[in-house]
Structure formats: C-alpha cells, structure tokens
Amino acid sequence: MTEDPNAWPLANRLGLPDTIAYLRDTYPAPEWRQHHNFGELAAFWLQVHASLREQGGQLQQIMQAFREGVLDAPTFQQAFVPRFNHFLQHLEGHHGIEDSLYFPKFRALDPRMERGFDVLESDHELIHSALIGALDGARDLVAALPRGAASVQDASNRYADATDRLMALLARHLADEEDLVIPAMLEHGERSVG
C-alpha cells in the first residue's frame, strides 16, 4: 500500500526522504553523466528540465525589467506573451508525457518506486493549479496594460506573486524528480523505460 503523497507537501519540501529517493546515495548527481547507463534519455530529461528552468527565469527577468521601467508596455507584451505561452505548453506537455507514459514504466520497475511517483504526480496537480493562477495573472496583466499605471501596478504585483509561487514549486519538483528518475535509469538502464 502506498503512503499519502501529501505527507511531503511540495510547498514545504526540502527534498524527498531517503526512503523515497532510495537510489540517490548510490547514484549521486555529480557522477550521473559518467555512469555507463547514462544515455540519451537521461541527457534529454535533464535538458528538458534545464529548459523549463531557463524559460521560467526568462519570464521572471522580463517581468522585472518591465516593473523597473526598462521595458515599455508594448515591448513587454511582445516579449512576454509568446514566451509565457511557450512555457505553459512546454510544461503541460512534459507533465502529460510523464504521467501517461514514463511514470507508469518507472512504477513497474520496482514497487519501491510507487511512493515516489505518487508524490510526483501529486506535484503535477499542484503545479498545474499554480500554473492556472499564473495564467490568470498574466491575462489580467496584459488586459491592464492599456488602462494605465495604477491598473498595471496592481496586476503586475498579482502576476509576480503567482509566478514566484509557480517557479518555487517547479524548482523543488524538478530537483526531486531528477533524484528519482535519473538514478532509476542508471540502476535499471534506459531501455527499461525508453
């Protein structure tokens, strides 16, 4: 029987316990790329996560530049909207593939992995909810742009708060997911999940 994934709430988590990330000590992150089972899938997984971190960071930088007056409203909107949409699609697509394809394969490798992937799937739900909050904030912000400084200030504050929450949840989740996924690939080989 699996434990409640809410026992390790994403917003308060400092990492997964060793009982869940039970392969982490056997395969420490600094040694991943040198392991003989580290291949294209593991490299791709880490690259996707790096890309999500980078895209989120770019959105935060664009927002900061706008709030500091470095970007005017039209330039901000032109830079922000397509990047935000791409980030949303990328994140939702990545999580959809994990939930439907990869996580079931990892679960089948070893029953001890079930708890970890229950936690990760629960994280996806929380991240999706935070993403909706950021999306609502982004829509309000774009709608406020033509209404003037006071409306924009209020909307930008709400969006920034929602996005900061989303990025904090995502950062923790990505690190914890890597602690489960990459060691499992090194232990069992990429073919077992590829």
C-alpha positions in Angstrom: 0.0 0.0 0.0 1.4 3.4 -0.9 1.7 6.3 1.5 -0.2 9.5 1.2 1.9 11.7 -1.2 0.6 14.7 0.8 2.9 13.6 3.6 5.6 15.5 1.7 3.8 18.7 0.6 5.6 20.3 -2.3 5.4 23.9 -1.0 7.3 22.9 2.3 9.5 20.2 1.0 13.3 20.5 1.2 13.8 17.3 -0.8 12.5 13.8 -0.8 13.3 11.5 2.1 15.8 8.7 1.6 13.0 6.1 1.9 11.6 7.5 -1.4 14.7 8.6 -3.2 16.4 5.4 -2.1 18.8 5.3 -5.1 20.0 8.9 -4.6 23.0 7.9 -2.4 24.0 5.1 -4.7 24.0 7.4 -7.7 25.0 10.9 -6.6 24.2 13.7 -9.1 27.8 14.8 -9.8 28.5 11.2 -11.1 25.4 10.7 -13.3 27.0 11.7 -16.6 30.0 9.4 -16.1 27.8 6.3 -15.4 27.8 3.7 -18.2 24.0 3.6 -18.2 23.7 7.4 -18.6 22.4 7.8 -22.2 20.3 9.9 -24.5 17.1 9.6 -22.5 18.7 10.7 -19.2 20.5 13.5 -21.0 17.3 14.6 -22.7 15.3 14.5 -19.4 17.9 16.8 -17.8 17.9 19.1 -20.8 14.1 19.4 -20.7 14.3 20.3 -17.0 17.1 22.8 -17.7 15.0 24.4 -20.5 12.0 24.7 -18.2 14.1 26.4 -15.5 15.6 28.7 -18.2 12.2 29.6 -19.6 10.8 30.4 -16.2 13.8 32.5 -15.4 13.4 34.5 -18.7 9.8 35.2 -17.8 10.8 36.5 -14.4 13.6 38.7 -15.9 11.2 40.2 -18.5 8.7 40.9 -15.7 11.4 42.5 -13.6 12.6 44.7 -16.5 9.0 45.8 -17.1 8.4 46.6 -13.4 11.7 48.6 -13.3 10.7 50.6 -16.4 13.4 49.1 -18.6 10.6 47.8 -20.9 7.6 49.8 -22.0 4.2 48.2 -22.2 4.3 47.3 -26.0 7.8 45.9 -25.8 6.9 43.9 -22.6 3.8 42.5 -24.2 5.7 41.5 -27.3 8.5 39.8 -25.3 6.3 38.3 -22.6 3.2 36.8 -24.3 4.8 34.3 -26.7 7.4 33.2 -24.1 4.7 32.7 -21.5 2.5 30.7 -23.9 5.5 28.5 -24.9 6.5 27.9 -21.3 2.9 26.8 -20.5 2.7 24.5 -23.4 6.2 23.0 -22.7 5.4 22.4 -19.0 2.0 20.9 -19.6 3.3 18.7 -22.4 6.2 17.5 -20.4 4.0 16.6 -17.4 1.4 14.9 -19.7 4.0 12.6 -21.2 5.5 11.8 -17.8 2.1 10.9 -16.3 0.8 8.9 -19.2 4.0 7.2 -20.4 7.1 7.3 -18.3 5.8 7.3 -14.7 3.9 4.0 -15.2 7.0 2.4 -16.7 9.1 3.5 -13.7 6.4 2.2 -11.3 6.6 -1.2 -13.0 10.4 -1.5 -12.5 10.3 -1.7 -8.7 7.4 -1.5 -6.3 9.5 0.8 -4.0 9.2 3.5 -6.7 5.4 3.7 -6.4 5.5 6.2 -3.5 7.9 8.5 -5.3 5.8 8.6 -8.4 2.7 9.1 -6.4 4.4 12.2 -4.9 5.5 13.4 -8.3 2.0 13.0 -9.8 0.6 14.9 -6.8 3.1 17.6 -7.5 1.9 17.9 -11.1 -1.6 18.6 -9.8 -0.3 21.4 -7.5 1.9 22.8 -10.2 -1.0 22.8 -12.7 -3.1 24.7 -10.2 -0.3 27.3 -9.7 0.1 27.5 -13.4 -3.6 28.4 -13.8 -3.1 31.1 -11.2 -0.1 32.5 -13.1 -2.1 32.3 -16.4 -4.9 34.2 -14.8 -2.5 36.8 -13.5 -0.8 37.1 -16.9 -4.2 37.6 -18.7 -5.1 40.3 -16.1 -1.8 42.0 -16.6 -2.0 42.1 -20.4 -5.6 43.3 -20.1 -4.4 46.1 -17.7 -1.7 47.4 -20.0 -3.9 49.9 -21.9 -5.6 51.1 -18.7 -2.7 52.9 -17.1 -0.1 52.7 -14.4 -2.3 52.0 -11.4 -4.0 49.1 -13.0 -0.8 47.8 -14.4 1.0 48.0 -10.9 -1.8 46.0 -9.2 -1.9 43.4 -12.0 1.8 43.1 -12.2 2.0 42.5 -8.4 -0.6 39.7 -8.6 1.1 38.1 -11.6 4.6 38.3 -10.0 3.2 36.7 -6.8 1.5 33.9 -8.7 4.6 33.3 -10.9 7.0 33.3 -8.0 4.9 30.6 -6.3 4.8 28.6 -9.5 8.5 28.8 -10.1 9.3 27.9 -6.5 7.1 24.8 -6.7 8.5 23.9 -10.1 12.1 24.2 -8.9 11.6 21.9 -6.0 9.6 19.4 -8.1 12.2 19.2 -10.9 15.0 18.6 -8.4 13.1 15.9 -6.6 12.1 14.3 -9.9 15.7 14.1 -11.0 16.6 12.5 -7.7 14.1 9.7 -8.6 14.3 9.4 -12.4 18.0 9.6 -13.2 19.2 7.1 -10.5 16.4 4.7 -11.7 17.7 4.9 -15.2 21.2 4.3 -14.1 20.1 1.4 -11.9 17.8 -0.3 -14.4 19.1 1.0 -17.8 17.2 3.4 -20.1 15.7 0.5 -22.1 13.6 -0.4 -19.2 11.7 2.9 -19.5 12.5 4.1 -23.1 
